[in-house]
Amino acid sequence: MNTQVERSGSYPIVNRTAGIDEAGRGPLAGPVVAAAVVLDPNKPINGLDDSKALKHKVRLVLKDEIQERSIGWALGCADVEEIDRLNILQATLLAMRRAVSNLGISIDMALVDGNVDPGLDCPTTTIVRGDTKVAAISAASILAKVARDNLMVSASKDFPEYGFDRHKGYGTREHLFALKQHGPSIFHRKTFAPVRDLLMNDETSHKRS
């Protein structure tokens, strides 16, 4: 069951409501990571907001509080191969389903950032800009963001030439320059422009040679 809402306060809260959000839909490299969080109403957490609006150090502090005070939390991931095979939307929904499955507890309802129902086995409400309106979704956005950033920092050790630790796979000027210099790695999303364009140009040049 899916209901779309856009205004804060127009959604029901029941005993075990999970907030769900993702990080990493837009980058040219790396996985998409989703998080599911069931907050404890008896242990409120101050300062929750959209992860993109928070400084890195604040996200780290809130990440620890969320993990310590919530009833349950979990992560789900879809890797580069799945992103290229399924498309980024379907891979994101897959990561969300995995996050809920990894919770290990039953939930009464899910509040999902965005406007697409991931197809969970519980009543689901999608909320546009939910990470700025619903505490549980904000918490999920923080966990997903921190987890994905950590993965990209680790990836930079295997692929230091791309600077993943600095731009986290997004299409910055530095990243685009590195792509042109070194070509795509196995950690890049081959269906994303400009990675796709580089691969096509390389394939064309090989055919001509």
C-alpha positions in Angstrom: 0.0 0.0 0.0 1.4 3.4 -1.0 0.4 6.9 -0.1 2.3 10.0 -1.3 2.5 13.0 1.1 4.4 16.2 0.9 3.5 18.0 4.1 5.0 17.4 7.5 2.5 15.9 9.9 0.2 14.4 7.2 1.4 10.8 7.8 0.5 8.3 10.5 3.0 7.2 13.1 2.6 3.7 14.6 4.6 1.7 17.1 7.4 0.5 14.8 7.7 2.9 11.9 10.9 2.7 9.9 12.3 5.7 8.1 14.1 4.8 4.9 16.5 6.8 2.7 19.5 6.3 0.4 22.8 7.9 -0.5 24.6 7.7 -3.8 22.1 7.8 -6.6 24.0 10.5 -8.5 27.7 9.6 -8.4 29.6 8.2 -11.3 31.2 5.5 -9.2 30.5 3.3 -6.2 27.4 1.6 -4.8 24.1 3.1 -3.7 23.5 2.6 0.0 20.2 2.6 1.8 19.4 2.7 5.5 16.3 1.8 7.6 15.9 3.3 11.1 13.2 2.7 13.7 13.6 5.5 16.3 12.7 5.1 19.9 10.1 7.8 20.9 11.4 7.6 24.4 15.0 8.4 23.4 14.7 11.5 21.2 17.7 12.7 19.2 18.3 16.4 18.7 19.7 17.9 15.5 18.4 15.3 13.0 18.2 16.8 9.4 18.8 15.9 5.8 22.4 14.5 5.8 23.4 16.8 3.0 22.6 19.8 5.2 24.9 18.7 8.0 28.6 19.0 8.4 30.7 15.8 8.3 31.6 16.0 12.0 28.0 16.5 13.0 26.9 13.5 10.9 29.4 11.3 12.7 28.1 12.4 16.1 24.5 11.8 15.1 25.4 8.5 13.5 26.6 7.2 16.8 23.5 8.5 18.6 21.2 7.0 16.1 22.8 3.6 16.4 22.8 3.7 20.2 19.3 5.1 20.8 17.2 3.6 18.0 15.0 0.5 18.4 16.7 -0.9 15.2 18.7 0.2 12.2 20.3 -1.5 9.2 22.0 -0.8 5.9 21.4 -2.2 2.5 23.5 -1.9 -0.6 23.4 -2.3 -4.4 26.8 -2.5 -6.1 28.0 -1.1 -9.3 27.2 -4.2 -11.3 23.6 -4.2 -10.1 23.3 -0.5 -10.8 24.4 -1.0 -14.4 22.2 -4.1 -14.9 19.0 -2.8 -13.2 19.3 1.0 -13.6 19.9 3.3 -10.7 16.2 3.6 -9.6 15.7 -0.2 -9.4 19.0 -0.6 -7.7 18.1 2.0 -5.1 14.8 0.3 -4.4 16.6 -3.0 -4.1 19.0 -1.4 -1.6 16.0 -0.2 0.4 14.4 -3.6 0.5 17.7 -5.1 1.7 18.0 -2.5 4.4 14.5 -3.4 5.7 15.3 -7.1 5.5 18.5 -6.5 7.4 16.6 -4.8 10.3 15.9 -8.2 11.9 12.7 -6.8 13.5 9.1 -6.5 12.2 7.9 -3.1 11.3 4.3 -1.7 11.2 4.9 0.9 8.6 7.6 2.4 6.4 8.1 6.1 5.6 10.3 6.4 2.5 12.1 9.4 1.1 11.0 10.3 -2.4 7.9 9.3 -4.5 8.5 5.7 -5.4 7.4 2.8 -3.3 10.2 0.2 -3.0 7.7 -2.7 -2.6 8.0 -3.6 1.0 5.9 -6.1 2.9 4.3 -3.5 5.0 2.2 -0.3 4.6 4.4 2.3 3.0 4.2 6.1 2.6 6.5 7.9 0.3 7.3 11.5 1.3 8.9 14.0 -1.1 11.9 15.6 0.7 11.1 13.3 3.6 14.6 13.7 4.9 13.8 17.3 5.8 10.4 16.5 7.4 10.5 13.2 9.2 13.1 12.4 12.0 13.3 8.7 11.1 14.0 9.4 7.5 16.6 12.1 8.5 18.2 9.4 10.6 18.3 7.0 7.8 19.8 9.6 5.4 22.6 10.2 7.9 23.4 6.5 8.3 23.3 5.9 4.6 25.5 8.9 3.9 28.2 8.1 6.5 28.3 4.4 5.4 28.7 5.2 1.8 31.3 7.9 2.4 33.3 5.4 4.4 33.1 2.9 1.5 34.3 5.5 -0.9 37.2 6.4 1.3 38.2 2.7 1.4 37.9 2.5 -2.3 40.3 5.4 -2.7 43.0 3.1 -1.3 42.5 0.7 -4.1 42.0 3.4 -6.8 44.1 6.4 -5.5 44.3 8.0 -8.9 40.6 9.0 -8.8 40.4 10.8 -5.5 37.2 9.0 -4.3 38.0 10.0 -0.7 37.5 13.6 -1.6 34.5 13.7 -4.0 32.9 10.3 -3.1 32.4 9.4 -6.7 30.5 12.6 -7.8 31.2 14.2 -11.1 33.5 16.9 -9.9 36.1 18.6 -12.1 38.8 16.6 -10.4 37.0 13.3 -10.9 36.2 14.1 -14.6 39.9 15.0 -15.2 41.0 11.7 -13.6 38.5 9.8 -15.7 40.0 11.3 -18.9 43.5 10.6 -17.7 43.1 7.1 -16.5 39.9 5.8 -18.0 37.1 4.2 -15.9 37.8 1.6 -13.2 35.8 -1.4 -12.3 34.3 0.8 -9.5 32.7 3.1 -12.0 29.1 2.9 -13.3 29.4 2.1 -16.9 25.9 3.2 -17.8 26.4 6.7 -16.4 27.5 9.5 -18.7 30.4 10.5 -19.0 31.7 7.1 -18.0 29.6 5.5 -20.8 30.8 8.1 -23.3 34.4 7.5 -22.5 33.9 3.7 -22.9 32.1 4.3 -26.2 34.8 6.6 -27.5 37.5 4.1 -26.5 35.6 1.3 -28.2 35.3 3.4 -31.4 39.0 4.3 -31.4 39.9 0.6 -31.1 37.7 -0.2 -34.1 39.3 2.5 -36.2 42.9 1.4 -35.3 
